[in-house]
Structures are given as C-alpha cells and as structure tokens.
C-alpha cells in the first residue's frame, strides 16, 4: 500500500558526533528538509535527525533517510555505521506535525543556549506553515495549476503588497495585529543571523518564537474560516 507524499523519518544520532553530523548535513541535504531534535536538559535520551523525504511507502522513506545519513557520515569523515531509524511519520500526520516540532526544537535550542539557531528554526516553522495556509487562502486566485502561495512575493508577508493581497482575501489587515511589530523584527533578526552572523540574546530568541507562534495562530484562524474548496488541515 503506497502513501505518496512527504514522510518524516527520525534517525538516532550519537551525541559525540552530533555536531559534526549537523555540519555535514548542511552540505548533503537541503536545510529546510531536516532538523536536529535534541532532548531537553532535564530529559534523558540522545539527539536525532528528523528528515523530510518524498516516498511512496514507509520502506522507501526509511531507505531514503538511510542513504542521506550515509552521505552525511562520509561528508563528516566518520566511519560508516548503520543508521538507527527510530520511526517514520506518514504524510497524513507529517504536515501537521512539522511546524509544531520545529517550534519545539526552537524552545530546546534556547534552553541549550543556541539562540541564533532557535531564531532560524522558528522562521522555518513560520514559512512552512505560511506556505500551506496561503496555498489554501489564495486557492481561488492562483494562476494555472500553481499553488496559491505563489501569488505572494514572500510567505513572510513582510512586503506591503503581500499584506494588501491578504487583506483582500481575508478582510483583515495583518499589519494592524498587536504582535506584528514583534514578528516583523523577528524576520529582520533571522535575516541578520543568516547573512551577517548576528548574535542573539536569550530574550530576543524567546521573542522570536513567541512572534512566530502568533503569526501561525493568525494564519490558522484565517485557514479555518476560509470557504471550503479542498481538503486541508489547519
């Protein structure tokens, strides 16, 4: 039985080589398609890669994840060891779980003092959810067979023209939401972290995660209230 779509496969990581594997993964797999899940300080357990891979079945997803893991080992110059796959989440659940798991990871990164990574992961969660929500909200105005989100210049909605379009679609001005200035500052912060190596304090990272949660919550409400067109998961 096939289940075409994006699977989330979790692969255990040896804590002693986790940092080396994380650096290697940047070279072998698209950054937006993986994350490192690290246990909270008070929890037992080891870190793990969570990979998002296209596959027809659980077996195919597992094989794809194992191949990516091997490439990361090679890139890191580590001995080849079998990947310990902890589980796979089917497309039915992965779309819902993805942004929440990314925000959970951002919280863990803050607890670990990795504030810059927390800001980056929070924005990945924001953009992942925004694309799905905007695909739905702009379904009726999309061009050809392209997804609805493509009518926006950026799913961050920082462009005033994108906010105007969203207003036309929903009747609500997102730029007037009380949390918008904090979210806008967060997007700028993420840009500076990625492109200029900005250092981030704990309070700034906490503010970023809170702003992203507000942004996602806003889009979730608009998604839930959108006219029915196709099956979607708010």
C-alpha positions, -999 to 999 in steps of 0.1 A, spaced: 0 0 0 15 33 -11 12 67 6 28 92 -17 40 124 -1 65 138 24 75 114 52 92 124 84 119 99 93 137 101 127 173 87 128 192 84 161 225 104 165 255 96 186 259 126 209 296 125 204 294 131 167 261 151 166 278 185 159 300 170 132 270 153 116 249 185 118 277 204 99 280 177 73 242 176 67 243 212 56 264 200 27 244 169 17 207 178 22 185 209 18 185 227 51 147 232 51 142 194 49 159 184 81 164 193 117 182 180 148 159 170 177 178 174 209 165 162 243 157 189 269 184 193 295 162 176 321 154 147 298 172 115 291 178 104 255 200 112 226 198 137 197 183 126 164 179 138 128 143 143 116 144 142 78 116 150 55 118 128 24 94 121 -6 84 85 -7 57 61 -18 59 39 14 74 36 48 101 13 34 110 38 7 111 66 32 134 46 55 157 37 27 160 73 15 168 85 51 194 58 55 211 69 22 211 106 33 226 96 67 254 76 50 262 106 28 265 128 59 288 103 76 310 104 45 310 142 44 319 143 81 347 118 76 332 94 101 333 56 100 303 41 82 278 28 106 242 16 100 216 43 105 194 36 135 159 46 123 136 53 152 104 57 132 86 73 103 56 96 102 34 93 72 23 123 51 -11 121 68 4 134 100 37 150 90 23 182 75 5 190 108 35 180 130 62 197 111 58 233 122 50 223 158 81 201 160 102 229 147 89 253 173 96 227 200 131 224 187 135 261 188 125 260 225 151 233 232 177 253 213 170 283 236 174 261 267 207 249 253 219 285 247 219 282 209 198 313 204 208 321 168 197 286 157 165 290 176 156 321 156 164 303 123 143 273 132 114 294 143 113 311 110 115 278 92 84 268 111 67 301 102 74 297 65 64 261 64 30 268 79 25 300 60 30 282 26 3 257 35 -21 283 48 -15 307 18 -19 278 -6 -54 274 8 -63 311 13 -52 321 -23 -66 289 -40 -92 308 -59 -68 334 -73 -39 312 -82 -26 311 -117 -28 279 -138 -21 249 -116 4 266 -94 -1 266 -56 -19 296 -41 11 308 -22 29 316 -54 8 347 -59 26 363 -29 61 377 -33 71 361 0 53 339 25 68 361 53 42 388 43 68 415 50 61 431 17 32 456 19 18 444 -14 15 409 1 -3 422 31 -26 441 9 -34 409 -10 -40 390 22 -64 418 33 -83 414 0 -86 376 6 -95 377 43 -108 412 51 -83 415 79 -51 437 80 -24 416 94 -1 446 98 -25 460 124 -23 430 147 -7 439 180 21 412 176 30 423 141 59 447 150 75 418 170 71 394 141 85 419 117 115 425 139 119 387 142 121 383 104 147 410 102 166 393 130 166 360 112 180 377 81 208 393 101 216 359 117 218 341 84 235 367 63 256 388 88 263 364 117 243 384 142 245 373 178 211 369 196 203 371 233 180 347 251 153 373 254 154 380 217 152 344 208 122 340 231 106 370 215 111 354 181 95 322 190 65 340 206 61 362 175 61 331 152 35 314 173 13 345 170 19 346 132 10 310 128 -20 313 151 -33 342 129 -30 322 97 -46 292 114 -77 312 122 -79 325 86 -74 290 72 -102 276 95 -126 303 83 -118 300 46 -145 288 23 -143 251 16 -125 242 -16 -104 212 -9 -93 191 20 -68 209 42 -55 206 77 -55 239 98 
